[in-house]
Amino acid sequence: MDFLYSSLYKLNHLFRKRDLRSVALGYPKWMNVDDEIALNTAKVRAVENVAALGIGTARGLASVAVAVMQNNLIRADVWERLKKPSDVNTVKDIVIDRRALRGYGFFYSIHPTRKNSYLIGHGGHGGQMMVFDPETKIVVTIIRNGMRKSALAQEDSDRIIEQIFRLLDPQ
């Protein structure tokens, strides 16, 4: 099966468009974004990707955002700019194949309990997710035990994140 997959992979690369989505969909089988796969394997660890890739913990990933917020690593004027997306209109993201609010290297979602506020976050490969609220300093991370195509994981992640913020920041 691996031989067939790698042969099809090579043939597909000869005729495929070279846009970002095509590149992401052309990952080797063990890093595929279309299927759910186990992350805790030697091949995945060998990548040494700075993303969690299932090797880290949700607490470890959240501690990065907490350290940035608590240790004043970002100036107050920069935080003010980051609190809202650079464009209030959604744009089509060709890699995750959905419309999203974006800006400054982050994705934004409308805060579930506070008007005129946004949650700031970024997804990772296979549906991993980190979201934080710059006002309350609440950080939510989702680390999955298996990779899923981001579009499949997104609806579940959005629902989980919304419910957590409704519980922790009911306003």
N, C-alpha and C positions, 0 to 999 in steps of 0.2 A: 504494500500500500504506500509506503514511503517513497519507493521508486516512482510509482505512478504519480503521486502528488508532486514530487520534485520535478518530474518531466513536464507535467502540466504547468507547474509554476514557471519553469523556464520558457516554455512555449507562450504562455500568457504574457510574459514580460516582453517578448518580441513585438507583440501587437497592441499592447495596452498603452493608453494615454499616460503621460508622465505627470499627472497632477497629484496633489497631496493625498487625496482619498485613494487613488490607485496605488500609491506607494504604501499606505497603511494597510490596504487590503492584500498587498503582496508580501506581507511579512512571512517569514518561515513558519511552518506549521505550529511549532511550539510557542509562537508569539502571535498567533492568529487573532484577529479581532472579530471574526464571524462566529466562532464556536466557543463553547465553554471548555476550558482546559485547566489542568492542575498547574499551580504556580510554583509549588515547592519542589522543583526539580533541579538537577545539576545544570541543565542547559539554560534555564531561566536565571539561576544565580550567576552563571558565567558572564552574563551581559553586564553586570555591575551597574545597572541603571540607577540613577539617583532617586527615581520614583520608588514607591513602596514595593511594587511587583509582588505583593503577597508575602514578602520575606519579613518586612517590618510588622509593627503592630499599629493599631489605630491610635493608641496612646502615644506612641513614638512619633507618628506623623503629626498629631495634634500639638505635641510639644514644640514643634518647629514654629507654628503660628503663634503659640502662646509666648515663646521666647522673643519673637519679633515684637509682639505687642507690649509685653511687660518690660522689656529692656530698652524701650525707646529707640529702637534701631531705625525707625522711620520718623522723620520730622513731622510735627503737627500740621504744617501746611501741605505736606505730601499726603497725609492721612485725609485731610479735607478734600483733596482732589480725588483720591481713590474711593471715597465713600459713594460716588455715583459713577455709572458708566460714562465713558467719553461721548457716547451717542445713545440717546434714549430710544432709538429705533432698533428693533432686532435686525440682525444680519444672518444670512445663511452661512453656516459653517460647513464647508464641504467635507471635512474629515468625519465629523460626528453626524452629518446629514440631518441637521435640524437648525431651526432659527433660534438665535440666542442674543441676549444683551451682552456686549463685550466691551472691553477697554482696558488699557494699561497692562495687558497680559493676563487678565482675569476674565472670568464669566460672572455675570451678575444675575441675581433673581430678586424679584420684588419681595420684600420682607413680609412674612405671613401675618404679622400682628401689628406692625408700626407703619403708619402712613408716611409716604415720601422717604422711605428708607430701603436700603438694598442689602442683601447678603452677598458677600464676595467669595468666590471659590474658584476651584479648578479641578477638573476631572483628570484621571490618569488612565493609563492603558487598561482595558478590560473592565472598566466600570468603577475603579477606585475613585474616591471623591474626598475633597476637603473643602469645607465651607466655614466662613467665620463672619461674625457680626462685629464691625469695628466700634460700634457704640457700647455694647455690653461685654465685649471680649469673649463671647461664647464661641467655641470652636467645635464643629462636628466633623468627624472623619468616618468614612466608610471604607473598610478594607475587605475585599471579597476573597473567599477561599478558592474561587475559580474565576477565570477571566470570562467576561461576557462582552459581546459587541456593545459598545457604549450606548447605542440607541435602545437596546433591550434593557440595559441596567438603569437607564436614566429615569424612567417613570417610577420605578421602585425607590430609587435614591431620592428623587424629589419628594415623594410622599413621606418617606422616613424623616427627611430633614425638616419638612414643614411641620410634622407632628412634634418633633423634638423642640423646635422653637416655640410652638404653641404652648408646650408644657413649661419650658424654662423662662419664657419671656411673654407672658399672656397679655400684657398691656390692657 
